[in-house]
Amino acid sequence: MPRSLPKYVQAFTDRHNKPRFYFRRAGVKRQPLPGLPYTPTFMLAYGAALEASQLAGVKSGSKVRLSKTEGPKVAPLPGSMSALVAEYKASKYFGRLGPTTIKNYTRLFDKLEAEVGTFPVKKMRRADVERMIDRRVKAGGPEAGNSVRRVLKLLMKVAVQRGYREDNPTLGVEKAEAPLGKKGYRTFSEADVSAFIAKFPLGTRQYLALSLLLCTAQRRSDVVKLSPKNIVGTYDPTDFAGRRLALTQIKTGKQLVIPIADMLREALAVAAVPAGAPAFMRTKDGRAYTPESFSNLFSAWSKRAGITEQASPHTLRKAAARRLAQAGCSVHMIAAMTGHDSLAEVENYTKAAEQEGLADMAMLQLQRPKGLPQPL
């Protein structure tokens, strides 16, 4: 017995005797659907079209829950990707994440649901995963593609654990790579550091921001929270010799104790931030910056310093890791500063420094006069 078409799907045969299918629903524009009904390609497009029509406010046979603060929200279909997202959000895995990660994942889940919310979890194939990553890479670059890869891996892990499917279609799917000659976040260079300091010398809040980022190797979400309360021991606003910073990372919850480097020690002593201040970096009215506002402001300061390339707090985090690598620190030592769990991520920061050092050693070997003993 032939299987009926999915709801709101119309079919006809074109003049070349080829079957055509459209999603057609009152109140929204008619949309062509690729392939044949119930194939993965077709269902991905169908799910996206159905989701878009629901978001557009079209009445649906599904139960709708109304909220005073939110628009209409369609209850997720059992076995769908939206239902899996809801289950993951209610799981122990989601609850143990840091607030920043929860915020970022929620944003990614919203995009995922808008694209494939109604798609059945058990029908997701590796090819579907790779297509979604490719689309995100095309729209927002490798970082965007790897973000959707990361959340899909989390969701499919839960799907297997809960018995919704036997295999994990994300296994073996490689990370998106930047095109040859291009990289993700660049590293704030030493030339950039010099240009920034020339424009904003010791005693300015811009210099203090640079010092906090470069000497702690922390994320912007952690830097904006650093305050006199993070100083280990009795706080003296003008003396930071031999002192340390103790912090708990917002993203990971990891607790770190970091020595205060000379550059930061001098910047803090000149700033003489009062003990009761909410943060070392404060707005003109004395409040702590939000991570977003701090990031935007630092980029604007960098432009004023004549730095035309990408300049964000994250480029300073990479620069701090690079400096540690150039000083001969091991990946474990660098991870102790940055708080990374994955040594592979630290190695991404240190590859350039290691290459430069090995190249210098190779040239010394080449130019060493014959007959002299080789270095140990």
N, C-alpha and C positions, 0 to 999 in steps of 0.2 A: 504494500500500500504506500503510495507516494507520501512523503513528509510535507506537511503544510508549511507555508512560508512564515518566517518570524513576523511578529506583529509590526504593522506599519510599513511592511515591505511590499512593493508592487513590482510585477514582472511583465516584460513584453519582449517580443522578438523583433530585432531591427531589420532593415532592408537586406542585410547580408546574412539573414537567418541565424543571427547570433543572439543568445538570450541576454537581456539587460535587466538590472535590478536597481531599484531606487528606494531610498528611505523617504516616505512621504507622510507627513503628519500635519494636521491643521495648525496653522500659526507659525510654522517654520518653513524655511526654504527647502525645496526638494533636493536631495543629495544622492549622487550616484554611489553605488556600492561595488567594490571590485570582486572578481571571482564568482564562485558559486555559493549558494546558501549553505551555511553550517561548516564551511571550510574556515580554518583559523584566520586567514586574511580577511575574509568576508565578515566574520564575527567581530574582529577587532574594529573594523570600520563601522559596523552596525552598532556595537556597544558605544563607540564615541558619539555617533549620531543620536542615539537614544538618550545618552547622558546630556548632550548639549540641548536637546529639546526639553528635558526635565529642568535643566538649569534656566532655560528661557521662560519657565513658568507655565508650560503647557500642562493641562490636567492629565493625570495618569491614573491607571487603575491601581497602582501601588499605594500603600498606606502612606499618608503624608503627616508628619509631625510639625506642628507650628510652635514657634518660640517668639517671645516678645522682643528678643534682641537679635534674632536671626531670621533670614528669609525661609521659605518653604524648604524642608529637608526630606528627601525621599528615603524611606527605609531601605537599606541595602538588600539586594536579592540574595537568598541563601546560596552559598557556594560561589558567589561572585568575588571579584577582586575587592570591591568595596566592603563586603562582609569580612574578608580576610584582613583588610586594613583596620577595621573596627576591632577585630579580635586581637590583632597585634597591639593596638593602643591600650587594650585592657590587660595585656600580659605583663609578667614580671620584667621582661626584657625592656619594654618601653618605660616602665616606671623607674628603672635604675639609671636611666640616662640623665645627663645634666640638663639644666633649663635651656641652654643655648642649642644643644643638640635636639631637644624635643621641639623647639621652635622651628629649626631648620627641617627636621624630618616631617613635621606637620605640613609645612609648605610643600615639600616634595610629594607627600601623600595626596594633598589636594590636587596637584597637577596630574598625578597618576590616575586618580579616580575620575577626573574630568576626561581623561583619554580612554581608559579601559575599565572603568568602574563596574560595568555590567558584564564584563567578559568572564566566563567560567574559569575558576582557578585550575581545574583538572585538565583544561584544554590548552593551557599555556605551554608553548613549545620554546625550545632554545632559539629558533629562528625568530619567533615573536619578540623575545627578549632583545635580541641583537638589533631588530628593526627599531624598537623603541629607543634603544641607546643611540643608534645612528641618527634618528630624527632629532634627539636632544642635542647631539654633537653638532648637527647642522644648524640648529637654532641658537645654541649658546656656547659651543666649543667643547673641548675634551672634559673640562671640569664638570660641566652640566651633564654630559653623558655618563661620567663615572658616578655622579650623584644618584642618577636613576638606577644604575647598575647596583649600587650599594643598597638602596632600599628594596629593590627586587630580591636581592640575595637574602635580606632579613625576612621578607615576607614568605618567600618560598621555603626557607628553613622551617618556619612555623607551620606552613602548609603540610610539609612532610611529617613533622612531629605530631601534628593533630590528625594525621591519616586522611587528609583531603586529596593527596596524591602520593604515589610511591617514589617518584624521582624528583630531583631538583633541577629544573631546566636552566638555572643560572650557572651551574657547575661547568667550568671550562670556558666560560665567556670572559674574554680578555678585557683588560682595562683599555679605555680609549686613549690613544696617544696623539700628541700634538703633531702637526705636519713637520716634515724635515725642515730644519732651520728655525722652527718656532718652538717655544716652550710655554709652560703655564705661567704662573707668577714669576716675574723676573726677580733678581736679587738686587737690593739697594747696593750700589757699588761704592768703593772708597772715594771715587771722584764725586759721587752724589753726597757722601758724608761731608767732604770738604766744602762743597758748594753750599750745603745747608748751613754748616757752621759759619761760613763766611757771611751769610745773610743774617743768621740768627745766632749771635755769639753767646757765651756763658752769661747767665743772668736773665735771659729771655725765657718765656714759657715754652717757646718752640724748642730751645736747646734742652730744656728739661724733658720734653716729650721724646725727643730723639734719644736722650740718655736712658730713659726708662725702657724704651723699646729695644735699643741696641745692647744694653747691659744686663737685661733680664731674659731676653729671648722668649718672651711670653706673648700670647695672643692679645689682641686689642681688648677683648672682653675682660681679661685679667688685669691689663695695664690700667684701665680706667678705674678699677676698684682699689688699686694700691693706695694705701694711706698710712699715716703715722702708726696706726694700729698694727700694721704688718711688720714693723720694726721689732726685732727680737730684743727684749730687755727694756730698760728705761729709755724713753724717747727724749733725745736732745736735738732740737731743730737745727743746731749749727755744728754738730759733731757726729759724723757717721764712720769714723775710722774703726776698722775691724768689726763693723756691724753686719747683720744679715737681715734678709727679708724672708718672712714665712708666709706662704699663701696656699690656698686650696684652689686649684684650677676650676673655673666655671664649667668648662666643657667635659672634663674627665673626672672631676672630683679628686684628683691626685694631689697629695700634699707635698709641697716642695719647700726647701730652705736654701736660699741662694745668697752667696756672699755679695756684698755691695762693691762693685768695681770702682776704680779711682774716678773715672769720668762721671759716674752717677753720684758718687760720694760728694764730689765738688759741686755738682749741679744742685743737689738737695741742700747742701750747707748754705749756698748762696740764696736759694729760694726761701729757706727758713720757714717752712710751712708750719702753722700752729698745730699743736697736739690734737685739738678737737676738729680739725678739718676733715671733711668727708673723703677727700682724696688728695693726692699730690697734684694731679692735673685737675684744675677747677675752671669753671666758666667765669665770666666777668662778675656774675652775681654770687659766686662762691659755691656753686653746686658741682657735683661730679658730672663728667660727660657721659653720654650714652656711647656704646661702642660705635654706633653708626655715625653720630655727629663727630666723634673724635677722628674716625677714619676719614670722613669728608674734609675735616679741617686740616688734617695732616697732609692730605693730597693737595689742598689749596696752598698750604705753606710751601710745599715742595715746588709747586709751579712758580711761586714768588721767588724761590731760590734759583730759578732757571733750569730746574729738572723737568725735562719735557716728556720723559718716558714714565711708565707706570710707577707710582710711588704711593704705596699704602702701608699700613702697619705690618701687613704680612710680609712685604718685601724686606722690612727690617728684621723680622723674625728669621728669615732665610739668611740675611746678612750676618746676624749674630751667630748662627750655626756655621756659616762659612768661615767667619773669623776664628771660631774655636777649632775648626778643622785645620786651618792654616797654621794655627799655633801648635799643631801636633796632637790634639785631643783625639781619643778614640771615640767610636760611635757610642759606646756605653757612657763615656764621660759627657758627651754632648747631650745624650738623652736625659742624663741626670739634671741638666740645666733646662732643657726644653719641656721635659715631661712626657716625651713620646714613649708609647708602649712598643710601637713597631720600629725596629732598628732599620728596616728597609726604607722607611720614610726619612730617617736621619741620613741614610746613605745617599738619598736623592739630593740632599742639601750639600753633602761633602764631596761628591764626585768631582766637581770642577777643581776644588782645592787639592784633592789627591792627585789628579791628573797633572796639575801645574807643578806640584812638588816632585813627582816621579820624572817629569820631563826635565826639570832642573838637574836631578841626580843623573839622568841618562846623559845629558850634555857634559856634565863634569867627568863622567866615565870616558866619554869620547875624546875630550880634550886633555885628559891626563897624560903627561909625558910617558913614553915607553920606558920600562925598567923600574918605575916607581911602584912600591907595593900598593895593591888595591885596598880601598877602604873596607873595614870590617862591616 
